[in-house]
Amino acid sequence: MENTIRVERAKKKMTQADLAEEVNVSRQTIHSVETGKFVPSTVLALKIARYFNVNLEDIFDLNDESFEN
C-alpha cells in the first residue's frame, strides 16, 4: 500500500513524532506506515486522514502488489 503521509506532514512542517502524538500511536508506527512496512488499521488510517482533513483515498492507495494475494 502506498501513501502520501510524508508529503502531508511536510505541508504542515510536522515530524513523525508530532503526527504520532496527534493520532495516539508511536513514532515508530508512523515510520512503519510511511515506509510501507506496516499496513495501518482502518481506525488509524481514518484518524490520519481526518487529521489532515483529506479523504482516505487521498493519502492511501492500493498498488498492484496488494491484489496478488
PyMOL commands that place a pseudoatom at each C-alpha (Angstrom):
pseudoatom trace, name=CA, resn=MET, resi=1, chain=A, elem=C, hetatm=0, pos=[0.000, 0.000, 0.000]
pseudoatom trace, name=CA, resn=GLU, resi=2, chain=A, elem=C, hetatm=0, pos=[1.400, 3.355, -0.997]
pseudoatom trace, name=CA, resn=ASN, resi=3, chain=A, elem=C, hetatm=0, pos=[0.755, 6.545, 0.940]
pseudoatom trace, name=CA, resn=THR, resi=4, chain=A, elem=C, hetatm=0, pos=[1.470, 10.264, 0.975]
pseudoatom trace, name=CA, resn=ILE, resi=5, chain=A, elem=C, hetatm=0, pos=[1.789, 10.745, 4.727]
pseudoatom trace, name=CA, resn=ARG, resi=6, chain=A, elem=C, hetatm=0, pos=[5.293, 12.156, 4.393]
pseudoatom trace, name=CA, resn=VAL, resi=7, chain=A, elem=C, hetatm=0, pos=[4.027, 14.749, 1.894]
pseudoatom trace, name=CA, resn=GLU, resi=8, chain=A, elem=C, hetatm=0, pos=[1.128, 15.714, 4.135]
pseudoatom trace, name=CA, resn=ARG, resi=9, chain=A, elem=C, hetatm=0, pos=[3.463, 16.034, 7.128]
pseudoatom trace, name=CA, resn=ALA, resi=10, chain=A, elem=C, hetatm=0, pos=[5.823, 18.225, 5.116]
pseudoatom trace, name=CA, resn=LYS, resi=11, chain=A, elem=C, hetatm=0, pos=[2.984, 20.579, 4.204]
pseudoatom trace, name=CA, resn=LYS, resi=12, chain=A, elem=C, hetatm=0, pos=[2.376, 21.126, 7.920]
pseudoatom trace, name=CA, resn=LYS, resi=13, chain=A, elem=C, hetatm=0, pos=[6.095, 21.048, 8.827]
pseudoatom trace, name=CA, resn=MET, resi=14, chain=A, elem=C, hetatm=0, pos=[5.472, 18.138, 11.197]
pseudoatom trace, name=CA, resn=THR, resi=15, chain=A, elem=C, hetatm=0, pos=[7.758, 15.394, 12.381]
pseudoatom trace, name=CA, resn=GLN, resi=16, chain=A, elem=C, hetatm=0, pos=[6.744, 11.769, 12.629]
pseudoatom trace, name=CA, resn=ALA, resi=17, chain=A, elem=C, hetatm=0, pos=[6.631, 12.256, 16.397]
pseudoatom trace, name=CA, resn=ASP, resi=18, chain=A, elem=C, hetatm=0, pos=[4.240, 15.197, 16.024]
pseudoatom trace, name=CA, resn=LEU, resi=19, chain=A, elem=C, hetatm=0, pos=[1.822, 13.156, 13.922]
pseudoatom trace, name=CA, resn=ALA, resi=20, chain=A, elem=C, hetatm=0, pos=[2.155, 10.151, 16.206]
pseudoatom trace, name=CA, resn=GLU, resi=21, chain=A, elem=C, hetatm=0, pos=[1.121, 12.272, 19.167]
pseudoatom trace, name=CA, resn=GLU, resi=22, chain=A, elem=C, hetatm=0, pos=[-1.880, 13.654, 17.275]
pseudoatom trace, name=CA, resn=VAL, resi=23, chain=A, elem=C, hetatm=0, pos=[-3.212, 10.191, 16.350]
pseudoatom trace, name=CA, resn=ASN, resi=24, chain=A, elem=C, hetatm=0, pos=[-2.090, 8.485, 19.574]
pseudoatom trace, name=CA, resn=VAL, resi=25, chain=A, elem=C, hetatm=0, pos=[0.461, 5.978, 18.249]
pseudoatom trace, name=CA, resn=SER, resi=26, chain=A, elem=C, hetatm=0, pos=[4.247, 5.680, 18.471]
pseudoatom trace, name=CA, resn=ARG, resi=27, chain=A, elem=C, hetatm=0, pos=[6.641, 7.469, 16.147]
pseudoatom trace, name=CA, resn=GLN, resi=28, chain=A, elem=C, hetatm=0, pos=[7.829, 4.026, 15.042]
pseudoatom trace, name=CA, resn=THR, resi=29, chain=A, elem=C, hetatm=0, pos=[4.293, 3.180, 13.907]
pseudoatom trace, name=CA, resn=ILE, resi=30, chain=A, elem=C, hetatm=0, pos=[4.147, 6.307, 11.744]
pseudoatom trace, name=CA, resn=HIS, resi=31, chain=A, elem=C, hetatm=0, pos=[7.567, 5.465, 10.310]
pseudoatom trace, name=CA, resn=SER, resi=32, chain=A, elem=C, hetatm=0, pos=[6.477, 1.899, 9.520]
pseudoatom trace, name=CA, resn=VAL, resi=33, chain=A, elem=C, hetatm=0, pos=[3.292, 3.068, 7.815]
pseudoatom trace, name=CA, resn=GLU, resi=34, chain=A, elem=C, hetatm=0, pos=[5.146, 5.717, 5.778]
pseudoatom trace, name=CA, resn=THR, resi=35, chain=A, elem=C, hetatm=0, pos=[7.711, 3.212, 4.549]
pseudoatom trace, name=CA, resn=GLY, resi=36, chain=A, elem=C, hetatm=0, pos=[5.129, 0.556, 3.727]
pseudoatom trace, name=CA, resn=LYS, resi=37, chain=A, elem=C, hetatm=0, pos=[6.366, -1.918, 6.331]
pseudoatom trace, name=CA, resn=PHE, resi=38, chain=A, elem=C, hetatm=0, pos=[3.057, -1.794, 8.203]
pseudoatom trace, name=CA, resn=VAL, resi=39, chain=A, elem=C, hetatm=0, pos=[-0.496, -1.528, 6.883]
pseudoatom trace, name=CA, resn=PRO, resi=40, chain=A, elem=C, hetatm=0, pos=[-2.470, 0.614, 9.306]
pseudoatom trace, name=CA, resn=SER, resi=41, chain=A, elem=C, hetatm=0, pos=[-5.763, -0.459, 10.798]
pseudoatom trace, name=CA, resn=THR, resi=42, chain=A, elem=C, hetatm=0, pos=[-8.861, 1.136, 9.361]
pseudoatom trace, name=CA, resn=VAL, resi=43, chain=A, elem=C, hetatm=0, pos=[-9.195, 3.231, 12.508]
pseudoatom trace, name=CA, resn=LEU, resi=44, chain=A, elem=C, hetatm=0, pos=[-5.623, 4.533, 12.297]
pseudoatom trace, name=CA, resn=ALA, resi=45, chain=A, elem=C, hetatm=0, pos=[-5.929, 5.276, 8.575]
pseudoatom trace, name=CA, resn=LEU, resi=46, chain=A, elem=C, hetatm=0, pos=[-9.129, 7.218, 9.219]
pseudoatom trace, name=CA, resn=LYS, resi=47, chain=A, elem=C, hetatm=0, pos=[-7.531, 9.143, 12.097]
pseudoatom trace, name=CA, resn=ILE, resi=48, chain=A, elem=C, hetatm=0, pos=[-4.627, 10.164, 9.859]
pseudoatom trace, name=CA, resn=ALA, resi=49, chain=A, elem=C, hetatm=0, pos=[-6.922, 11.232, 7.019]
pseudoatom trace, name=CA, resn=ARG, resi=50, chain=A, elem=C, hetatm=0, pos=[-9.153, 13.151, 9.411]
pseudoatom trace, name=CA, resn=TYR, resi=51, chain=A, elem=C, hetatm=0, pos=[-6.158, 14.894, 10.989]
pseudoatom trace, name=CA, resn=PHE, resi=52, chain=A, elem=C, hetatm=0, pos=[-5.011, 16.124, 7.573]
pseudoatom trace, name=CA, resn=ASN, resi=53, chain=A, elem=C, hetatm=0, pos=[-8.613, 16.916, 6.605]
pseudoatom trace, name=CA, resn=VAL, resi=54, chain=A, elem=C, hetatm=0, pos=[-8.472, 14.838, 3.416]
pseudoatom trace, name=CA, resn=ASN, resi=55, chain=A, elem=C, hetatm=0, pos=[-10.250, 11.760, 2.078]
pseudoatom trace, name=CA, resn=LEU, resi=56, chain=A, elem=C, hetatm=0, pos=[-8.741, 8.401, 2.913]
pseudoatom trace, name=CA, resn=GLU, resi=57, chain=A, elem=C, hetatm=0, pos=[-8.059, 7.777, -0.783]
pseudoatom trace, name=CA, resn=ASP, resi=58, chain=A, elem=C, hetatm=0, pos=[-6.030, 10.997, -0.954]
pseudoatom trace, name=CA, resn=ILE, resi=59, chain=A, elem=C, hetatm=0, pos=[-3.452, 9.512, 1.424]
pseudoatom trace, name=CA, resn=PHE, resi=60, chain=A, elem=C, hetatm=0, pos=[-3.617, 5.745, 0.906]
pseudoatom trace, name=CA, resn=ASP, resi=61, chain=A, elem=C, hetatm=0, pos=[-3.550, 3.927, -2.424]
pseudoatom trace, name=CA, resn=LEU, resi=62, chain=A, elem=C, hetatm=0, pos=[-3.505, 0.205, -3.138]
pseudoatom trace, name=CA, resn=ASN, resi=63, chain=A, elem=C, hetatm=0, pos=[-0.782, -0.730, -5.582]
pseudoatom trace, name=CA, resn=ASP, resi=64, chain=A, elem=C, hetatm=0, pos=[-0.871, -3.746, -7.919]
pseudoatom trace, name=CA, resn=GLU, resi=65, chain=A, elem=C, hetatm=0, pos=[1.017, -5.898, -5.391]
pseudoatom trace, name=CA, resn=SER, resi=66, chain=A, elem=C, hetatm=0, pos=[-1.876, -5.537, -2.946]
pseudoatom trace, name=CA, resn=PHE, resi=67, chain=A, elem=C, hetatm=0, pos=[-4.086, -7.606, -5.244]
pseudoatom trace, name=CA, resn=GLU, resi=68, chain=A, elem=C, hetatm=0, pos=[-1.673, -10.521, -5.715]
pseudoatom trace, name=CA, resn=ASN, resi=69, chain=A, elem=C, hetatm=0, pos=[-2.803, -12.420, -2.605]
for i in range(1, 69): cmd.bond("trace and resi %d" % i, "trace and resi %d" % (i + 1))
show_as sticks, trace
zoom trace
